[in-house]
Amino acid sequence: MSENILKIIMMGLDNSGKTSIIYTLEQRFASIYALKPTVSFTVREDFKILGIPVKIWDLGGQKQYRDEYLSKKGFIFGETNLIFFVIDIQDPKRFSEAIDYFQRSIDFMQKIGLSPKIIVLLHKTDPEIKDTKKIRKNIELVKTQFAQLPKTIELDFYETSIYDRENLSKAFVAGIFKALPKTAVLQEALNEFMKNSDSLAVMLLDENVLILAEASIDTTARNICSISGPYFANMTEKMIKYNLMPPSVLEAQMEDGWLFHKPIKINGTSRFYLVFFTKERSLDKINKLLPSITQEISNLIKYVV
């Protein structure tokens, strides 16, 4: 990465939902409904992942801008680490146009010697319609058309919606981890922590309330963490924003066990959150393990970047 800055490009046709994805990740939900088409491109620089500054380039999808990106404005793609290519899964009439734009973009980047990691977001797969025959057919159609392209690059597909921030966050983090392949060690560390702490589920979130890694022994324990973890992390972040004193630990007794939420700091500034669910109230045991897991995560992040 250039100067330890992660450059991400959001691209796709107009009205595919690129900017609303960014706003959802930033939790700027109220702004989504006042969105207007992106003119040319915008760059957001107030985002960090694993302590790394992230620049997110949001490329307008109107045809006039698409043609510019693939001509004299080739600088837009320079030093790109990761691309999210967004397709409106509810608009099958434009699938061919979108995939043609994708292939032209790949050809252009290869021509100028670039090979960023790419994630395809099958967007607007909203929760209430994602299992309908129409949407499943559209998804199958898109994947079939992508499969017919020359096999010059590895693609991962994720079904996303602004109404399901958890899945959208997973797709975003998966892209980050694809661009930073060493991040697999974070998952290994979490697996070991779950084992040593006798937890049924463990989750690591960052200050953006993005789930960076998770481990669980069953679906119920995992769901408890995935529902409560982002909620508690978001609450803590808001308290910090308004200069309030957030709790050093949250614990809740539940019917099947105990839920704990613990903020931790890495390198003195970057905030992370550990969420874990246990059968017994074992906070004392976990507190003894926290210094070592905090230091391990800190060391691993340095290794990752």
C-alpha positions in Angstrom: 0.0 0.0 0.0 1.2 3.5 -0.8 2.2 5.2 2.4 0.0 2.8 4.4 -3.2 4.2 2.9 -5.8 1.8 1.6 -7.4 3.1 -1.6 -10.9 1.7 -2.3 -13.0 2.4 -5.4 -16.8 2.1 -5.4 -18.0 1.7 -9.0 -20.9 0.6 -11.1 -23.8 2.1 -13.1 -25.7 5.1 -12.1 -28.5 4.3 -9.5 -26.8 1.1 -8.4 -26.5 2.3 -4.8 -22.8 3.0 -4.4 -23.1 6.2 -2.3 -25.9 4.8 -0.2 -23.6 1.8 0.6 -21.0 4.3 1.9 -23.5 6.2 3.9 -24.8 3.0 5.5 -21.3 1.9 6.5 -20.8 5.3 8.0 -24.2 5.1 9.7 -25.4 8.2 8.0 -28.8 6.7 7.4 -30.8 10.0 7.3 -28.6 11.3 4.5 -29.5 8.4 2.2 -32.9 9.8 1.4 -31.6 13.1 0.2 -29.0 11.6 -2.2 -28.5 13.0 -5.7 -26.5 11.4 -8.5 -22.8 11.6 -7.9 -21.2 14.2 -10.2 -17.9 12.8 -11.6 -16.4 11.4 -8.4 -16.0 12.1 -4.7 -13.3 11.0 -2.2 -13.9 10.3 1.4 -10.9 10.3 3.7 -12.3 10.1 7.2 -12.4 6.4 7.5 -10.0 4.0 9.2 -9.7 0.2 9.2 -7.3 -1.6 11.6 -5.8 1.9 12.2 -5.1 2.3 8.4 -6.4 5.5 6.8 -8.8 4.6 4.0 -9.7 6.6 1.0 -13.0 5.7 -0.6 -13.4 6.9 -4.2 -17.1 7.0 -5.1 -17.3 7.1 -8.9 -20.4 8.5 -10.6 -22.1 5.9 -12.8 -23.5 8.0 -15.6 -22.2 7.0 -19.1 -20.3 10.3 -19.6 -18.3 9.7 -16.5 -17.7 6.1 -17.2 -16.1 6.9 -20.5 -13.9 9.6 -18.8 -12.6 7.1 -16.2 -11.5 4.8 -18.9 -9.7 7.4 -21.0 -7.7 10.5 -19.9 -8.7 10.1 -16.3 -6.8 6.9 -15.8 -5.2 8.4 -12.7 -8.4 7.6 -10.9 -7.4 4.0 -10.7 -3.8 4.6 -9.8 -2.6 2.7 -6.6 -6.0 1.2 -6.0 -6.0 -1.7 -3.6 -9.6 -2.8 -3.7 -12.7 -2.3 -6.0 -16.3 -2.9 -5.1 -18.3 -3.2 -8.3 -21.9 -2.6 -7.5 -24.8 -4.1 -9.5 -28.5 -3.3 -8.9 -29.9 -6.8 -8.7 -33.4 -5.4 -9.1 -32.7 -4.0 -12.6 -32.1 -6.9 -15.0 -32.5 -4.8 -18.0 -29.1 -3.2 -17.3 -27.1 -6.3 -16.4 -25.5 -6.5 -19.8 -24.6 -2.8 -19.6 -23.1 -3.2 -16.1 -21.0 -6.2 -17.1 -19.8 -4.6 -20.2 -18.6 -1.6 -18.1 -16.9 -4.1 -15.7 -15.0 -5.8 -18.5 -13.9 -2.5 -20.1 -12.7 -1.4 -16.7 -10.7 -4.6 -16.2 -9.2 -4.4 -19.6 -8.2 -0.7 -19.0 -6.6 -1.5 -15.6 -4.7 -4.4 -17.0 -3.5 -2.2 -19.8 -2.0 0.3 -17.4 -0.6 -2.4 -15.2 -3.0 -2.5 -12.3 -4.5 -5.6 -10.6 -6.5 -4.6 -7.5 -8.7 -7.1 -5.6 -12.3 -7.0 -6.7 -15.6 -7.7 -4.9 -18.9 -7.8 -6.8 -21.8 -6.5 -4.7 -25.2 -7.9 -5.9 -26.9 -4.9 -4.3 -30.5 -4.1 -3.4 -31.0 -7.8 -2.3 -33.3 -6.5 0.3 -34.3 -8.8 3.2 -38.0 -8.9 2.3 -37.4 -9.9 -1.3 -34.0 -11.8 -1.3 -35.6 -15.2 -1.3 -38.2 -14.5 -4.0 -38.0 -16.4 -7.3 -37.4 -13.1 -9.2 -34.4 -12.1 -7.2 -32.9 -15.6 -7.1 -33.3 -15.7 -10.9 -31.7 -12.3 -11.3 -28.7 -13.3 -9.1 -28.3 -16.6 -11.1 -28.4 -14.6 -14.4 -25.8 -12.1 -13.3 -23.4 -14.8 -12.1 -23.9 -16.7 -15.4 -23.0 -13.6 -17.4 -19.9 -13.0 -15.2 -18.9 -16.6 -15.7 -18.8 -16.1 -19.5 -16.1 -13.4 -19.1 -12.4 -14.2 -19.7 -11.0 -15.8 -16.6 -8.4 -13.1 -15.9 -9.3 -12.1 -12.4 -10.7 -13.8 -9.2 -14.1 -12.5 -8.2 -16.1 -12.8 -5.0 -19.8 -12.1 -4.9 -21.8 -10.8 -2.0 -25.6 -10.1 -1.7 -26.0 -6.8 0.0 -28.7 -4.3 1.0 -28.7 -1.0 2.9 -31.4 -2.5 5.0 -29.1 -5.2 6.3 -26.0 -3.4 7.6 -24.6 -6.6 9.1 -24.2 -8.4 5.8 -23.1 -5.2 4.1 -20.4 -4.8 6.7 -19.3 -8.4 6.2 -18.9 -7.8 2.5 -16.9 -4.6 3.1 -14.6 -6.3 5.7 -14.2 -9.3 3.4 -13.0 -7.0 0.7 -10.5 -5.3 3.2 -9.3 -8.7 4.2 -8.9 -9.8 0.6 -6.7 -6.7 0.0 -4.8 -7.5 3.2 -4.5 -11.3 3.1 -2.5 -11.5 6.4 -5.7 -10.6 8.3 -6.5 -14.3 8.5 -4.3 -14.4 11.7 -6.9 -12.2 13.5 -9.4 -15.0 13.0 -7.0 -17.5 14.4 -6.4 -15.4 17.5 -10.1 -15.1 18.1 -10.6 -18.8 17.8 -7.9 -19.3 20.4 -9.4 -16.7 22.7 -12.8 -18.4 22.5 -11.2 -21.7 23.5 -9.2 -20.3 26.4 -12.0 -18.2 27.8 -14.6 -21.1 27.6 -16.8 -18.8 25.5 -19.6 -20.0 23.3 -19.1 -17.1 20.9 -16.6 -14.2 20.5 -16.7 -11.2 18.2 -14.2 -8.4 17.4 -15.6 -5.1 16.2 -13.8 -1.8 15.4 -14.8 1.8 16.1 -16.8 1.8 12.8 -19.0 -0.9 14.3 -17.7 -3.3 11.6 -17.3 -7.0 12.6 -13.7 -7.8 11.9 -13.7 -11.4 13.1 -16.0 -13.9 14.9 -15.9 -17.4 16.3 -18.7 -19.5 17.7 -19.7 -23.1 18.6 -23.3 -22.8 17.6 -25.7 -20.5 15.8 -27.6 -19.3 18.9 -24.5 -18.0 20.6 -23.3 -16.4 17.4 -26.7 -14.6 16.8 -26.6 -13.3 20.4 -23.3 -11.6 19.8 -24.0 -10.4 16.3 -27.2 -8.7 17.4 -26.0 -7.2 20.6 -22.3 -6.5 19.7 -23.0 -3.8 17.1 -25.7 -2.3 19.3 -23.4 -1.9 22.3 -20.4 -0.7 20.2 -22.6 1.9 18.5 -23.9 3.1 21.9 -20.3 3.4 23.2 -19.2 5.3 20.1 -22.0 7.8 20.5 -21.2 8.3 24.2 -17.6 9.1 23.2 -18.8 11.4 20.5 -20.8 13.4 23.0 -17.9 13.4 25.6 -19.8 11.1 28.0 -18.1 8.4 30.0 -18.8 5.0 28.4 -18.8 1.9 30.6 -15.6 0.0 30.9 -17.5 -3.3 30.6 -21.1 -4.3 30.0 -22.5 -7.6 31.2 -26.0 -9.0 30.9 -27.4 -12.2 32.3 -29.5 -14.1 29.8 -31.6 -17.2 29.9 -28.8 -19.4 28.5 -25.7 -17.6 29.8 -23.8 -14.3 30.2 -23.1 -11.7 27.6 -20.1 -9.4 27.9 -19.0 -6.3 26.0 -15.5 -5.0 26.6 -13.9 -1.9 24.8 -10.2 -2.3 24.3 -7.6 0.2 23.0 -4.9 -0.8 20.5 -1.7 1.4 20.3 -3.4 3.9 22.7 -5.8 5.3 20.2 -7.6 2.8 18.0 -10.8 1.4 19.6 -12.0 -2.1 19.3 -14.7 -4.1 21.0 -14.7 -7.7 22.2 -18.1 -9.3 22.6 -18.4 -12.7 24.1 -21.1 -15.1 25.3 -20.4 -17.7 28.0 -22.4 -20.4 29.8 -21.2 -19.3 33.2 -20.3 -15.8 34.6 -16.6 -16.0 34.0 -15.6 -12.3 33.7 -12.7 -12.7 36.2 -11.2 -15.4 34.0 -11.7 -13.3 30.9 -10.2 -10.2 32.5 -7.1 -12.2 33.2 -6.9 -13.1 29.5 -7.7 -9.6 28.1 -4.2 -8.1 28.5 -2.7 -10.9 26.4 -5.4 -10.9 23.7 -5.2 -7.1 23.5 -1.4 -7.2 23.1 -1.8 -10.1 20.6 -4.3 -8.2 18.5 -2.1 -5.1 18.6 0.9 -7.1 17.4 -1.2 -8.8 14.7 -2.5 -5.5 13.3 1.1 -4.3 13.0 1.9 -7.5 11.2 -1.2 -7.2 8.9 -0.4 -3.7 7.7 
